[in-house]
Amino acid sequence: MTDTLRQYDKVVDSCREIFRQKIKDYGSSWRVLRPISIADQIYIKAQRIRHIQLLGKQKVEDAPDNELRAIINYGIIALIQLTLDGEAPLELSAEEATGYYSRMLGEVKRLMEDKNHDYGEAWREMSQESFIDLILMKLLRIRSILKNQGKTLVSEGIDANFRDIVNYAVFSLIKMQENQPDRPLNTP
């Protein structure tokens, strides 16, 4: 698990840096996004990766690993949005936004550690295709829960699904890096 924690931190550090840079460029403009809009943004990125996997080629230069980093960042943004109430300001300072990001990321990482303990790092035997399929399934669950006004009978809520999406995307990036060790992890 020590190797996993190191790899996990490397992936999320690259994502956090992108988040910081985008805050400088765009401020906290993402604060206007509702959960369904964030789910749709993640859907677009996951669907693109799936389509590239199915076709075996791509026409747009942006690499799938960049899409996975965006999925991670949108997942964290979703968790921030679910945490902030409707009275919270739309404008957040870079420090506030990064603080929320780090807090949500800490929660997601703790979940990963707990699940890795119980599942014995089963994700290491999974395919890249499975990670994307699971992300898409979680997004469909989120859409269904939102149609039910956020209510579930026996299932986890929206936040749990976003946490899982983030972790699946991190696992996918870890496995990509293991398969292509010469490719830097933080390429924009």
C-alpha positions as a Markdown table, in Angstrom:
| # | Residue | x | y | z |
|---|---|---|---|---|
| 1 | Met | 0.0 | 0.0 | 0.0 |
| 2 | Thr | 3.0 | 2.3 | 0.5 |
| 3 | Asp | 3.6 | 2.4 | -3.2 |
| 4 | Thr | -0.1 | 3.1 | -3.8 |
| 5 | Leu | 0.0 | 6.1 | -1.5 |
| 6 | Arg | 3.0 | 7.5 | -3.2 |
| 7 | Gln | 1.5 | 7.0 | -6.6 |
| 8 | Tyr | -1.9 | 8.4 | -5.5 |
| 9 | Asp | -0.2 | 11.5 | -4.1 |
| 10 | Lys | 1.7 | 12.0 | -7.3 |
| 11 | Val | -1.5 | 11.9 | -9.4 |
| 12 | Val | -3.5 | 14.2 | -7.1 |
| 13 | Asp | -0.7 | 16.6 | -6.8 |
| 14 | Ser | -0.6 | 17.1 | -10.5 |
| 15 | Cys | -4.4 | 17.6 | -10.5 |
| 16 | Arg | -4.3 | 20.1 | -7.6 |
| 17 | Glu | -1.7 | 22.1 | -9.5 |
| 18 | Ile | -3.9 | 22.2 | -12.6 |
| 19 | Phe | -6.8 | 23.3 | -10.3 |
| 20 | Arg | -4.6 | 26.1 | -8.8 |
| 21 | Gln | -3.6 | 27.3 | -12.3 |
| 22 | Lys | -7.2 | 27.3 | -13.5 |
| 23 | Ile | -8.3 | 29.3 | -10.4 |
| 24 | Lys | -5.7 | 31.9 | -11.4 |
| 25 | Asp | -7.1 | 32.0 | -15.0 |
| 26 | Tyr | -10.8 | 31.7 | -14.3 |
| 27 | Gly | -11.4 | 32.4 | -10.6 |
| 28 | Ser | -14.1 | 30.3 | -9.0 |
| 29 | Ser | -16.4 | 30.4 | -12.1 |
| 30 | Trp | -17.2 | 26.8 | -11.5 |
| 31 | Arg | -19.3 | 27.8 | -8.5 |
| 32 | Val | -22.3 | 28.4 | -10.8 |
| 33 | Leu | -22.4 | 24.7 | -11.8 |
| 34 | Arg | -25.1 | 22.5 | -10.4 |
| 35 | Pro | -24.5 | 18.9 | -9.6 |
| 36 | Ile | -26.1 | 17.7 | -12.9 |
| 37 | Ser | -23.9 | 20.1 | -14.9 |
| 38 | Ile | -20.8 | 18.8 | -13.2 |
| 39 | Ala | -21.9 | 15.2 | -13.8 |
| 40 | Asp | -22.4 | 16.1 | -17.5 |
| 41 | Gln | -18.9 | 17.6 | -17.8 |
| 42 | Ile | -17.5 | 14.4 | -16.3 |
| 43 | Tyr | -19.7 | 12.3 | -18.6 |
| 44 | Ile | -18.4 | 14.1 | -21.7 |
| 45 | Lys | -14.8 | 13.4 | -20.7 |
| 46 | Ala | -15.4 | 9.8 | -19.8 |
| 47 | Gln | -17.5 | 9.1 | -22.9 |
| 48 | Arg | -14.6 | 10.6 | -25.0 |
| 49 | Ile | -12.1 | 8.2 | -23.4 |
| 50 | Arg | -14.5 | 5.3 | -23.9 |
| 51 | His | -14.9 | 6.2 | -27.6 |
| 52 | Ile | -11.2 | 6.4 | -28.1 |
| 53 | Gln | -10.8 | 3.0 | -26.4 |
| 54 | Leu | -13.4 | 1.5 | -28.7 |
| 55 | Leu | -12.0 | 3.1 | -31.9 |
| 56 | Gly | -8.4 | 2.7 | -31.0 |
| 57 | Lys | -7.6 | 6.1 | -32.3 |
| 58 | Gln | -8.3 | 9.8 | -31.7 |
| 59 | Lys | -8.4 | 12.9 | -33.9 |
| 60 | Val | -8.2 | 15.6 | -31.2 |
| 61 | Glu | -4.7 | 15.9 | -29.7 |
| 62 | Asp | -5.7 | 16.2 | -26.1 |
| 63 | Ala | -4.6 | 12.9 | -24.4 |
| 64 | Pro | -7.0 | 10.7 | -22.4 |
| 65 | Asp | -4.9 | 11.2 | -19.3 |
| 66 | Asn | -5.7 | 14.9 | -19.4 |
| 67 | Glu | -9.3 | 14.0 | -19.5 |
| 68 | Leu | -8.9 | 11.8 | -16.4 |
| 69 | Arg | -7.2 | 14.7 | -14.6 |
| 70 | Ala | -10.2 | 16.9 | -15.5 |
| 71 | Ile | -12.6 | 14.1 | -14.2 |
| 72 | Ile | -10.7 | 14.2 | -10.9 |
| 73 | Asn | -10.9 | 18.0 | -10.7 |
| 74 | Tyr | -14.6 | 18.1 | -11.6 |
| 75 | Gly | -15.3 | 15.3 | -9.1 |
| 76 | Ile | -13.6 | 17.4 | -6.4 |
| 77 | Ile | -15.5 | 20.5 | -7.5 |
| 78 | Ala | -18.8 | 18.5 | -7.2 |
| 79 | Leu | -17.9 | 17.6 | -3.7 |
| 80 | Ile | -17.1 | 21.2 | -2.8 |
| 81 | Gln | -20.4 | 22.3 | -4.3 |
| 82 | Leu | -22.3 | 19.7 | -2.3 |
| 83 | Thr | -20.6 | 20.9 | 0.8 |
| 84 | Leu | -21.2 | 24.7 | 0.3 |
| 85 | Asp | -24.7 | 25.8 | 1.0 |
| 86 | Gly | -26.7 | 28.1 | -1.2 |
| 87 | Glu | -25.7 | 31.1 | 0.8 |
| 88 | Ala | -22.0 | 30.6 | 0.1 |
| 89 | Pro | -20.5 | 33.3 | -2.1 |
| 90 | Leu | -19.8 | 32.5 | -5.8 |
| 91 | Glu | -16.5 | 34.2 | -5.6 |
| 92 | Leu | -13.9 | 32.2 | -3.6 |
| 93 | Ser | -10.3 | 33.3 | -3.2 |
| 94 | Ala | -7.6 | 31.0 | -4.5 |
| 95 | Glu | -6.7 | 30.1 | -1.0 |
| 96 | Glu | -10.3 | 29.3 | 0.0 |
| 97 | Ala | -10.9 | 27.2 | -3.1 |
| 98 | Thr | -7.6 | 25.4 | -2.7 |
| 99 | Gly | -8.5 | 24.8 | 1.0 |
| 100 | Tyr | -11.8 | 23.2 | 0.0 |
| 101 | Tyr | -10.1 | 21.2 | -2.7 |
| 102 | Ser | -7.6 | 19.8 | -0.2 |
| 103 | Arg | -10.3 | 19.0 | 2.4 |
| 104 | Met | -12.4 | 17.1 | -0.2 |
| 105 | Leu | -9.3 | 15.3 | -1.5 |
| 106 | Gly | -8.4 | 14.2 | 2.0 |
| 107 | Glu | -11.8 | 12.7 | 2.4 |
| 108 | Val | -11.6 | 10.9 | -1.0 |
| 109 | Lys | -8.1 | 9.6 | -0.2 |
| 110 | Arg | -9.2 | 8.2 | 3.2 |
| 111 | Leu | -12.0 | 6.4 | 1.5 |
| 112 | Met | -9.5 | 4.9 | -1.0 |
| 113 | Glu | -7.3 | 3.7 | 1.9 |
| 114 | Asp | -10.3 | 2.1 | 3.7 |
| 115 | Lys | -11.5 | 0.4 | 0.5 |
| 116 | Asn | -8.0 | -0.7 | -0.4 |
| 117 | His | -7.7 | -2.3 | 3.0 |
| 118 | Asp | -10.9 | -4.2 | 2.6 |
| 119 | Tyr | -10.6 | -5.1 | -1.1 |
| 120 | Gly | -6.9 | -5.8 | -1.1 |
| 121 | Glu | -6.1 | -3.4 | -4.0 |
| 122 | Ala | -8.3 | -5.4 | -6.4 |
| 123 | Trp | -8.2 | -2.3 | -8.7 |
| 124 | Arg | -4.7 | -3.2 | -9.8 |
| 125 | Glu | -6.1 | -6.2 | -11.7 |
| 126 | Met | -8.7 | -4.1 | -13.5 |
| 127 | Ser | -8.6 | -2.9 | -17.1 |
| 128 | Gln | -8.6 | 0.7 | -18.2 |
| 129 | Glu | -11.9 | 0.0 | -19.9 |
| 130 | Ser | -13.4 | -1.1 | -16.6 |
| 131 | Phe | -12.4 | 2.2 | -14.9 |
| 132 | Ile | -14.2 | 4.2 | -17.6 |
| 133 | Asp | -17.3 | 1.9 | -17.5 |
| 134 | Leu | -17.5 | 2.3 | -13.7 |
| 135 | Ile | -17.2 | 6.0 | -14.0 |
| 136 | Leu | -20.0 | 6.1 | -16.5 |
| 137 | Met | -22.1 | 3.9 | -14.4 |
| 138 | Lys | -21.6 | 6.1 | -11.3 |
| 139 | Leu | -22.6 | 9.1 | -13.5 |
| 140 | Leu | -25.9 | 7.4 | -14.5 |
| 141 | Arg | -26.5 | 6.7 | -10.8 |
| 142 | Ile | -26.0 | 10.4 | -10.0 |
| 143 | Arg | -28.4 | 11.4 | -12.7 |
| 144 | Ser | -31.0 | 8.9 | -11.3 |
| 145 | Ile | -30.6 | 10.2 | -7.8 |
| 146 | Leu | -30.9 | 13.8 | -9.0 |
| 147 | Lys | -34.2 | 12.9 | -10.7 |
| 148 | Asn | -35.4 | 11.6 | -7.4 |
| 149 | Gln | -34.5 | 15.0 | -5.7 |
| 150 | Gly | -31.4 | 13.5 | -4.1 |
| 151 | Lys | -33.3 | 10.8 | -2.3 |
| 152 | Thr | -32.3 | 7.1 | -2.2 |
| 153 | Leu | -33.9 | 4.1 | -0.5 |
| 154 | Val | -30.9 | 1.9 | 0.1 |
| 155 | Ser | -28.2 | 3.4 | -2.0 |
| 156 | Glu | -25.3 | 5.7 | -1.3 |
| 157 | Gly | -25.8 | 9.4 | -2.1 |
| 158 | Ile | -24.5 | 11.6 | -4.8 |
| 159 | Asp | -21.3 | 12.5 | -2.8 |
| 160 | Ala | -20.3 | 8.8 | -2.5 |
| 161 | Asn | -20.6 | 8.4 | -6.2 |
| 162 | Phe | -18.5 | 11.4 | -6.9 |
| 163 | Arg | -15.8 | 10.1 | -4.4 |
| 164 | Asp | -15.7 | 6.8 | -6.3 |
| 165 | Ile | -15.4 | 8.5 | -9.6 |
| 166 | Val | -12.4 | 10.5 | -8.4 |
| 167 | Asn | -10.7 | 7.3 | -7.1 |
| 168 | Tyr | -11.4 | 5.3 | -10.3 |
| 169 | Ala | -9.8 | 8.1 | -12.3 |
| 170 | Val | -6.8 | 8.2 | -10.0 |
| 171 | Phe | -6.4 | 4.4 | -10.3 |
| 172 | Ser | -6.6 | 4.7 | -14.1 |
| 173 | Leu | -3.9 | 7.3 | -14.1 |
| 174 | Ile | -1.7 | 5.3 | -11.8 |
| 175 | Lys | -2.0 | 2.3 | -14.1 |
| 176 | Met | -1.3 | 4.5 | -17.2 |
| 177 | Gln | 1.9 | 5.8 | -15.5 |
| 178 | Glu | 2.9 | 2.2 | -14.7 |
| 179 | Asn | 2.5 | 1.2 | -18.3 |
| 180 | Gln | 4.2 | 4.3 | -19.7 |
| 181 | Pro | 6.8 | 5.3 | -17.1 |
| 182 | Asp | 8.6 | 7.6 | -19.5 |
| 183 | Arg | 5.6 | 9.9 | -19.9 |
| 184 | Pro | 5.5 | 12.6 | -17.3 |
| 185 | Leu | 2.4 | 12.5 | -15.2 |
| 186 | Asn | 1.8 | 16.3 | -15.2 |
| 187 | Thr | 1.7 | 17.0 | -18.9 |
| 188 | Pro | -1.0 | 19.6 | -19.6 |
